Amino acid sequence: VDHELVTRLVEGALRAPSPHNSQPWRIALLTRDTQLALGAAMGQALLQDLTTAGADKVAALAQVKRSRDRIAAAPLALVCSTIHARLNFSGDPNGDALEVAMAVQSVGAFLQTFFLLAECELLGTCWMAAPMYCADVVRRVLGLRGDHHPQALVLMGYAAEPGRDRGRIAVEDVVSVR
Ligand SMILES: Cc1cc2nc3c(=O)[nH]c(=O)nc-3n(C[C@H](O)[C@H](O)[C@H](O)COP(=O)(O)O)c2cc1C
């Protein structure tokens, strides 16, 4: 997977909707070195969190290794962040919190559009929430400014086999007429 293809997919995903067209998403395409450094640094942060929570040392180390290996194994990785530069902040705490929530919703629309375009190129994708738990670490490793709020690490590559079907709840449990 090369950065040029991914940039083309990002270009398509830019059509995703966002409130007052704020387009609050930014994408960092990772070099191989940065990908490995990020996996290692986030693993350290995870270990610290697990230790603080009183987790068993051996189990915690195994979990960290699983996470790091998974990140390292991905042919390509990117980090999607929100930025607040074009949000409509008014100073009203409730309104401002909703602006931030809408920026996060927009990232969902952006990434899902990106994933569908990737699927058309036979690329598998996985959304990982880990950067949300260690934003400072992600900013440091990637050299992002403080106004970047990391939302997702996306791992991608040509799938060796079809993804596992995790099933879905029935449509009747989702839709109601009121
Ligand atoms: C906001 C969000 C965070 C997610 N975080 C993770 C994650 O940290 N690790 C992971 O393996 N999958 C993660 N996923 C993927 C979900 O686990 C996955 O979409 C779900 O289990 C359904 O499986 P499927 O998409 O393969 O059908 C995340 C998805 C979303 C939307």
The ligand as a MOL file (V3000), in Angstrom:
LIG
                    3D

  0  0  0     0  0            999 V3000
M  V30 BEGIN CTAB
M  V30 COUNTS 31 33 0 0 0
M  V30 BEGIN ATOM
M  V30 1 C -14.8570 4.3460 17.4050 0
M  V30 2 C -14.3810 2.9440 17.1340 0
M  V30 3 C -13.3200 2.4360 17.8530 0
M  V30 4 C -12.8260 1.1470 17.5910 0
M  V30 5 N -11.7340 0.7070 18.2640 0
M  V30 6 C -11.2200 -0.5080 17.9710 0
M  V30 7 C -10.0200 -0.9400 18.5990 0
M  V30 8 O -9.4370 -0.2190 19.4160 0
M  V30 9 N -9.5310 -2.1620 18.2770 0
M  V30 10 C -10.1540 -2.9560 17.3440 0
M  V30 11 O -9.6760 -4.0560 17.0890 0
M  V30 12 N -11.2800 -2.5690 16.7210 0
M  V30 13 C -11.8230 -1.3610 17.0040 0
M  V30 14 N -12.9480 -0.9280 16.3470 0
M  V30 15 C -13.5820 -1.8290 15.3480 0
M  V30 16 C -14.7770 -2.5710 15.9620 0
M  V30 17 O -14.3530 -3.4650 16.9480 0
M  V30 18 C -15.5240 -3.3140 14.8210 0
M  V30 19 O -15.9540 -2.3910 13.8590 0
M  V30 20 C -16.7230 -4.0840 15.3510 0
M  V30 21 O -16.3300 -5.0780 16.2590 0
M  V30 22 C -17.5350 -4.7300 14.2010 0
M  V30 23 O -16.6910 -5.5410 13.4260 0
M  V30 24 P -16.5540 -5.3270 11.8610 0
M  V30 25 O -16.4230 -3.8580 11.6220 0
M  V30 26 O -15.3440 -6.1220 11.4760 0
M  V30 27 O -17.8150 -5.9100 11.2530 0
M  V30 28 C -13.4610 0.3380 16.6000 0
M  V30 29 C -14.5400 0.8740 15.8740 0
M  V30 30 C -14.9740 2.1620 16.1250 0
M  V30 31 C -16.1080 2.7210 15.2900 0
M  V30 END ATOM
M  V30 BEGIN BOND
M  V30 1 1 1 2
M  V30 2 1 2 3
M  V30 3 2 2 30
M  V30 4 2 3 4
M  V30 5 1 4 5
M  V30 6 1 4 28
M  V30 7 2 5 6
M  V30 8 1 6 7
M  V30 9 1 6 13
M  V30 10 2 7 8
M  V30 11 1 7 9
M  V30 12 1 9 10
M  V30 13 2 10 11
M  V30 14 1 10 12
M  V30 15 2 12 13
M  V30 16 1 13 14
M  V30 17 1 14 15
M  V30 18 1 14 28
M  V30 19 1 15 16
M  V30 20 1 16 17
M  V30 21 1 16 18
M  V30 22 1 18 19
M  V30 23 1 18 20
M  V30 24 1 20 21
M  V30 25 1 20 22
M  V30 26 1 22 23
M  V30 27 1 23 24
M  V30 28 2 24 25
M  V30 29 1 24 26
M  V30 30 1 24 27
M  V30 31 2 28 29
M  V30 32 1 29 30
M  V30 33 1 30 31
M  V30 END BOND
M  V30 END CTAB
M  END
